[in-house]
Amino acid sequence: MLKKQLAEYLHRYHHGAENAVTSKELEHTFCVSGKELRDIVNSLRREGIPIASDQSGYPADHPSYEKPY
C-alpha cells in the first residue's frame, strides 16, 4: 500500500528534476526512515517505475510516463 501511495505521490507532485523532493521530506510525509524509503524506491524501480535520484532529491523520472498504478 505504501509503495502505491509513494509512486502516485511522486507521479502527481514531483514530475521531472525541477520538481524533485528531498528524502527528508518524503520520510516526514510517509513516516518512514531513510532506509525504509530507499527500500521502497528500489522495489518500485524493480517493478519498472522510473524514479530518478540525485543530490536534489527524487523526481518521477520521465515526463511522459503514465500513472504508475
C-alpha positions, 0 to 999 in steps of 0.5 A: 500500500505504501509503495502505491501511495509513494509512486502516485505521490511522486507521479502527481507532485514531483514530475521531472528534476525541477520538481524533485523532493528531498528524502527528508521530506518524503520520510516526514510525509510517509513516516518512514526512515531513510532506509525504509524509503530507499527500500521502497524506491528500489522495489518500485524501480524493480517493478519498472517505475522510473524514479530518478535520484540525485543530490536534489532529491527524487523526481518521477523520472520521465515526463511522459510516463503514465500513472504508475498504478 
